[in-house]
């Protein structure tokens, strides 16, 4: 089950998101969650790369 969390968002940005969600025939909540999931999944490779490096941030050769 999902845990709901409140966060601050500029009203104009929220209104634009509402329009896009309505255009895609989706709820605002579903639309925002999908955007966040896409961003987090795309960034997962960035988070994994430092683990493969040696001490001092330099890769081992």
Protein Blocks (a to p, Z undefined) as FASTA:
>chain_A
ZZdddddddfklmmmmmmmmmmnopafklmmmmmmmmmmmmmmmmmmmmmmpcehhiacZ
Z
